[in-house]
């Protein structure tokens, strides 16, 4: 398993390098600049700003300069927030984004595993059809539609929950977490159902039932360990997707997280903030994918032979 870990780390290095390079040149292709929206900026002031941030150099020189700093762990200064570096901006918004992702994945796991296991145990009954119908709704309805819908129902019509902010616990956190986690709960429910159905049809489950073991023990101690392996494999991409997918939710609910900073950087053409956030999220995707793969290998050692 240690060899697999280091192998994946070595493979991640060229991936992150490619992400940084492609993102850099895509930003340069896009029209406009970080100071185009400033009001009443004289040509001399604009020239001084470009010189200060090395924007007057060629794209190749800027690329080499940025990649050199990146190797040293420097993500550069923010163009739109003078005196603040991209690393500081990420450190400011990341705790909020991680907290939102934690609540969302907790909701997704509790709802998804419960509904998936219930559907597998009650196959072809209404307790199977209803959870899977809910899961299909969760998959089909995007977060930018689910968020306003929940705000309309629970915030404006029923007036049960606040519709923006991130200060009150738990009030402010329920709607954003539910919006972000609902779609992943749907995927986990379908994966749980499929994995459990496959395991419940195995010979060792029939043997356990023939020995007279209680159904609860069979499900919890024997079936769920193998049946939830697809869910464990999905958790890495899910957590990374929750972090990256927080852009829309943080914007809808006015949450001061990293996703909202990223959206504002895109509108403001804050090149270094866009680059730094993209690279950071890419690293998180690689990291959580690696963790989920290792967890799946730990739960099912037979799959190590194919790695």
C-alpha positions, 0 to 999 in steps of 0.5 A, a space after each residue: 500500500 505504501 508503494 501505491 501511495 508513492 506511485 500516485 504521488 509521483 503521478 500527481 506531480 505532472 498532472 498538477 503541472 499540466 493544470 497550472 500550465 493550461 490554466 495560465 495560458 487560458 487566462 492569458 487568452 481571455 480578453 481584458 486585464 485585472 485593471 480594466 475595470 478601474 475608474 479614471 486610471 491614467 495611462 501612466 498609472 496603468 503602466 506603473 501597475 503593469 510594471 509592478 505586477 510584471 504584466 508588461 513582460 511577455 507571456 512566456 516570461 510571466 509563465 516562467 516567473 509564476 512557475 518558479 514561484 509556484 515551485 517555491 510555494 509562492 502563489 503570488 499577490 492578489 491583483 484586486 486586494 493590494 497587500 494580500 497574497 493569494 495564500 492568505 486569501 485561500 487561508 481566509 476562505 478555506 476554513 469556511 469552505 471546509 466546514 460547509 463541505 464537512 456538513 454536506 458530506 455528513 448529510 450525504 453519508 447519513 441520507 445516502 447510506 440509510 436510503 440505499 441500504 433500506 432500498 436494498 433490503 426492501 427490494 422491489 417494494 415501495 421502500 425501494 421505489 420511493 428512496 430511488 425516486 428521491 435519489 433520481 430527483 437529487 441527481 437531476 436537480 442542480 444545486 443552482 436550482 435546489 438552493 433557491 428552491 429551498 430558500 423559497 420553501 423554508 426561508 421565505 414561505 415557511 420562515 423557518 431558516 435564514 436564507 444567507 450568512 454563515 454566523 448562526 449555528 445551526 440556522 445559517 448552515 442548514 440550507 447551504 449544507 443541504 443544498 450542497 449535500 443533497 445531490 451527493 446523497 442521491 449518488 451515495 444512495 444508488 451506490 449503496 443499493 447496488 453494492 448491498 444487492 451484490 453482496 446480499 446475493 453472495 454465498 457467505 450471506 446465505 451461509 450466515 442466514 442458514 446458521 441462524 444469525 440475526 438479520 441485523 448482524 448479517 447486514 451490519 457486520 457482514 454485508 455492509 463491509 463489502 456493500 459500501 466499498 463503492 461508496 468509499 471509492 466515491 468519497 474521494 471525488 465526492 469530497 473534492 467535488 463538494 469543495 469545488 462545487 461550493 462556488 455556486 452555493 457560497 454565492 447563493 447564500 452569501 457565504 464568505 468562503 473560498 468558492 465565493 472568492 474564486 467567483 469574484 476573482 473570475 469577474 475581477 480578472 484576478 489572474 493569480 487568485 484564479 490560478 492559485 485557487 485552481 491549483 489548490 482545488 486540483 491538489 485537493 482532488 488528487 489528495 482525496 482521490 488518493 485517500 479514497 483509493 487507499 481506504 477501498 484497498 484497505 477494505 478489500 485487500 484482494 484488489 491490491 493485486 490489480 493496482 
